[in-house]
């Protein structure tokens, strides 16, 4: 994670069902749904002003740490999150073995 994002806190916006970070008034966020001990990450997005800054990777990294800390099992439906885990295989440890594409990670 780029040092720029290390001090920016992860916010859980329950009303919008998303994890978010705010950088100079702009947002990076991931939509989620929780099913018991499983959490589905559905969509990652950043405001256009954050394009190319690493904000999307930062929100994913912070979210994965949160999921692990909460001892939840991940369902990475979001293509960006799925690709991130594929590039950072150590995160497969928190993916639910029941996830349909688990063997593709």
HURAVEN-V523009 format. One record per pair of residues at least 24 apart in sequence whose C-alpha atoms are under 6 Angstrom apart, sorted by the first residue. I is the first residue (numbers start at 1). GAP is how many residues later the second one is. D is the distance in whole Angstrom. If there is no record, write none. Layout:
i:I gap:GAP d:D
i:I gap:GAP d:D
//
This chain:
i:1 gap:57 d:6
i:37 gap:35 d:5
i:38 gap:34 d:5
i:38 gap:35 d:5
i:38 gap:36 d:6
i:39 gap:35 d:5
i:39 gap:36 d:6
i:40 gap:35 d:5
i:40 gap:36 d:6
i:41 gap:35 d:5
i:41 gap:36 d:6
i:41 gap:37 d:6
i:42 gap:35 d:5
i:42 gap:36 d:4
i:43 gap:35 d:5
i:75 gap:24 d:6
//
